[in-house]
Amino acid sequence: MVNATDKNVDAVLKGDSRSTSQSLAGKVVLITGANTGIGRVTATDLALQGAHVFLACRSHDKTQPVLDDIARRSGGQARAEFLPLDLGDLTSVRQCAATFLARDLPLHLLVNNAGLAGQKGLTPSGFELMFGVCHVGHFLLTQLLLERLKASAPARIVVVASRAHRHAKSFDIEAVQRPTSSFGGLREYGEAKLANILFASELARRLAGTGVTTYSLHPGVVASDVWRALPWPIAPLIKRFMLTPVQGAATSLYCATSPACAAESGLYYDECRVARPSFLARDTALAEGLWQASERWVQA
């Protein structure tokens, strides 16, 4: 599949931002997990299209090479900045949002991109590790930035989920506050990605008429650092059959910028097209229940 978005990403990696299809001058973007993988490609593409991009990541040292690369490719013209963010620590999430809001800038695009798979344990805030990072941290960050997004409308919220949500055959809301228990954490990863889709769809219902639209997506199975905790030889073996981060970023960029989906909200995308998620992912009662639980979890 070749489309304008693929050409944008290819142009980025070749260092030719003039080949991108549109200008995002004046737009402000915040993207989580932008120092590696599809997040890095997404952030680079958006910055080279003219957006002012905030890369919200845990490590400044690991993000600086991305900032340097963006500066080099743009001849120093692109605007890209680091924001410290540890999604597993809700205090860090609040500090990240406060730091951004203090800049008194609009926010036209929030890309909830960061994730991890195969790691076990609890976050510093007491949630199963993958669920806490993929869903709870992003839920709070989005809530804290929501009024700014509304004030900046038209605006978009893009949530990077996964086709792995289909592996979740049930969803125990209470279990997410216990450590990872399955082998390799793949069951919990599927539940975390299911939560991403439920969150995006419920958010769309609550934002109807505000000018803020939401999108969840499957980026493809991408050979990125999200799999860094899988044991050898599983990780190197499965990565041989995965997409590159450039290929994986295509649907994120489509949902973030394409005029074709500007009037759509709350839908799930795969290969730059609307797709049908699992039965559980379409359960509006489950989405509302997750929302209510999430609000309780993130109360200060």
C-alpha positions in Angstrom: 0.0 0.0 0.0 1.5 3.3 -1.1 -0.1 6.6 -0.2 0.8 10.2 0.5 1.6 9.4 4.1 4.1 6.7 3.1 5.7 9.2 0.8 5.9 11.7 3.6 7.8 9.3 5.8 10.1 8.2 3.1 10.9 11.9 2.4 11.7 12.4 6.1 14.2 9.7 6.1 15.8 11.0 3.0 16.0 14.4 4.5 13.7 16.1 2.0 10.9 17.8 3.9 9.9 19.7 0.8 8.3 16.4 -0.5 5.7 16.3 2.3 2.1 16.8 1.2 1.1 19.7 3.5 2.4 22.3 5.9 1.6 22.2 9.6 3.0 25.6 10.3 1.4 27.1 13.4 0.2 23.7 14.7 1.4 22.5 18.1 1.8 18.7 18.7 2.6 16.7 21.8 3.6 13.1 21.2 4.6 10.5 23.9 7.4 8.0 23.4 8.8 10.0 20.5 12.5 9.0 21.0 12.3 5.7 19.2 10.4 3.6 16.8 7.2 4.8 15.2 7.0 7.7 17.7 10.4 9.0 16.4 9.3 8.8 12.8 5.9 10.4 13.6 7.6 13.3 15.5 10.2 13.8 12.8 7.6 13.9 10.0 5.3 16.4 11.8 8.2 18.6 12.7 9.4 18.7 9.1 5.9 19.6 8.0 6.2 22.7 10.2 4.5 21.7 13.4 6.0 22.8 16.8 6.5 19.3 18.3 6.9 18.4 22.0 8.6 15.0 22.4 7.3 13.7 25.8 9.7 10.9 26.9 11.5 9.6 30.0 15.1 10.2 29.0 16.5 13.5 27.7 19.7 11.8 26.7 17.8 9.3 24.5 15.6 12.0 23.0 18.5 14.5 22.2 19.6 12.5 19.1 16.1 12.8 17.7 16.1 16.5 18.3 19.5 16.8 16.7 18.3 14.8 13.7 15.3 17.0 13.2 17.4 20.1 13.4 19.8 18.7 10.8 17.1 17.6 8.4 15.4 21.0 8.7 18.5 23.1 8.5 17.7 24.3 12.0 14.2 25.6 11.0 12.0 22.9 12.7 10.7 23.5 16.2 11.0 20.4 18.4 11.4 20.2 22.2 11.8 17.6 24.9 9.3 17.2 27.8 10.1 14.8 30.6 7.4 12.2 31.1 7.2 8.8 32.8 3.7 7.5 32.1 4.0 4.9 34.8 4.4 7.7 37.5 1.2 9.8 37.7 3.2 12.5 39.5 5.4 12.8 36.4 2.3 12.9 34.2 0.9 15.8 36.1 4.3 17.6 36.0 4.5 17.1 32.2 1.1 18.5 31.6 1.7 21.5 33.9 5.0 22.2 32.2 3.3 22.2 28.8 0.3 24.3 29.9 2.6 26.9 31.5 3.9 27.6 28.0 0.5 29.1 27.1 0.5 27.5 23.7 -2.4 26.0 21.8 -2.5 22.2 21.4 -3.8 20.9 18.0 -2.7 17.3 18.2 -2.0 14.9 21.0 -0.5 11.5 20.0 -0.6 8.9 22.7 2.1 6.8 21.2 4.3 5.4 24.0 3.9 1.7 24.9 5.8 -1.4 26.0 5.3 -5.1 25.7 6.7 -8.1 27.5 7.7 -6.4 30.7 6.3 -7.5 34.0 5.6 -5.8 37.4 3.8 -2.7 38.6 4.2 0.9 37.8 5.3 3.3 40.5 1.7 4.3 40.7 0.5 0.8 41.4 -0.8 -0.6 38.1 0.1 -3.6 36.1 3.1 -2.3 34.2 1.8 -2.4 30.6 -1.7 -1.3 31.5 -0.4 1.6 33.7 1.9 2.9 30.9 -0.3 2.3 27.9 -3.6 3.3 29.4 -3.6 4.9 32.9 -0.8 7.4 32.2 -2.3 8.4 28.8 -5.7 8.7 30.3 -4.5 11.2 32.9 -2.3 13.1 30.4 -5.3 13.5 28.0 -7.6 14.6 30.8 -5.1 17.3 31.9 -4.7 18.6 28.4 -8.3 18.3 27.3 -9.4 21.9 27.9 -6.4 23.2 25.9 -7.3 20.8 23.1 -10.9 22.1 23.1 -9.7 25.7 23.1 -7.5 24.9 20.1 -10.1 23.1 18.0 -10.1 21.7 15.4 -7.8 19.3 17.2 -7.1 15.6 17.2 -6.2 12.9 19.8 -4.5 9.8 18.3 -4.1 6.7 20.4 -1.7 4.0 19.2 -3.4 0.7 20.0 -2.7 -2.7 18.4 -4.4 -5.6 16.7 -3.3 -7.5 19.8 -6.4 -6.2 21.5 -8.2 -9.1 19.9 -6.3 -11.5 22.2 -8.3 -10.1 25.2 -11.3 -12.3 25.6 -12.4 -10.7 28.8 -11.5 -7.7 30.9 -11.1 -7.7 34.7 -10.9 -4.1 35.8 -9.8 -5.1 39.3 -6.9 -7.2 38.0 -5.1 -4.2 36.5 -3.9 -3.2 40.0 -2.0 -6.5 40.4 1.4 -7.4 38.9 1.7 -9.1 35.5 1.0 -12.8 35.8 0.9 -14.3 32.3 3.9 -15.7 30.5 5.6 -13.0 28.5 2.9 -10.5 29.6 1.1 -10.9 26.2 -2.4 -11.3 27.8 -1.9 -8.1 29.7 -0.5 -6.3 26.6 -3.7 -7.3 24.8 -5.8 -5.9 27.6 -3.9 -2.7 27.7 -4.4 -2.2 23.9 -8.1 -3.0 24.3 -8.2 -0.2 26.9 -6.7 2.2 24.4 -9.5 1.5 21.9 -12.2 1.7 24.5 -10.7 5.0 25.8 -10.6 6.6 22.3 -14.2 5.6 21.5 -15.6 6.8 24.8 -13.6 10.0 24.5 -15.2 10.6 21.1 -18.7 10.3 22.6 -17.8 12.7 25.3 -16.2 15.2 22.9 -19.0 15.2 20.3 -19.5 18.7 19.1 -16.3 20.2 20.5 -14.2 20.1 17.4 -11.8 17.6 19.0 -11.8 14.2 17.2 -10.3 10.9 18.4 -8.6 8.0 16.6 -7.2 4.6 17.7 -5.1 2.5 15.4 -3.1 -0.6 14.8 0.3 0.5 13.4 1.2 -3.0 12.2 3.5 -5.3 14.0 6.6 -3.1 14.1 10.2 -4.0 15.0 10.6 -1.3 17.6 11.8 -0.9 21.2 8.3 -1.8 22.4 9.5 -5.4 22.3 12.7 -4.8 24.1 11.8 -6.9 27.2 10.9 -10.1 25.3 13.4 -12.9 26.0 16.0 -14.1 23.6 15.6 -15.8 21.1 11.9 -14.7 20.8 12.6 -11.0 20.2 15.2 -11.3 17.3 13.1 -14.1 15.8 9.8 -12.3 15.6 11.4 -9.0 14.5 12.5 -10.6 11.2 8.8 -10.7 10.2 7.8 -7.2 11.4 7.4 -3.9 9.7 10.0 -1.1 9.9 9.1 1.9 12.1 8.8 3.9 8.8 6.1 1.6 7.6 4.5 1.4 11.1 4.2 5.2 11.4 2.0 5.5 8.3 -1.4 5.0 10.0 -0.4 7.3 12.9 0.4 10.0 10.4 -2.8 9.4 8.5 -4.9 9.8 11.6 -2.9 12.8 12.7 -3.0 14.8 9.5 -5.2 13.4 6.7 -8.1 15.6 5.7 -9.9 12.4 4.7 -10.6 11.5 8.3 -11.0 15.0 9.7 -14.8 14.5 10.3 -14.4 11.0 11.7 -14.1 10.4 15.4 -13.9 7.4 17.7 -13.1 4.9 15.0 -10.3 2.3 14.8 -7.8 2.2 11.8 -5.6 -0.3 10.2 -3.4 0.3 7.2 -4.8 3.9 6.9 -8.4 2.6 6.7 -11.3 2.3 9.1 -11.3 -1.3 10.5 -13.6 -3.2 12.8 -12.1 -3.9 16.2 -13.1 -6.8 18.4 -16.5 -7.3 20.0 -15.1 -6.3 23.4 -13.6 -3.1 21.8 -17.1 -2.1 20.6 -18.8 -2.7 24.0 -20.0 0.8 25.0 -20.9 -0.3 28.6 -17.3 -1.6 29.1 -15.9 1.6 27.7 -18.0 3.7 30.1 -17.0 1.4 33.0 -13.4 1.7 32.2 -13.7 5.5 32.0 -15.3 5.7 35.4 -12.7 3.4 36.9 -9.9 5.4 35.3 -11.3 8.7 36.7 -11.1 7.1 40.2 -7.6 5.8 39.6 -6.1 9.2 38.6 -7.7 11.3 41.3 -5.0 13.3 43.0 
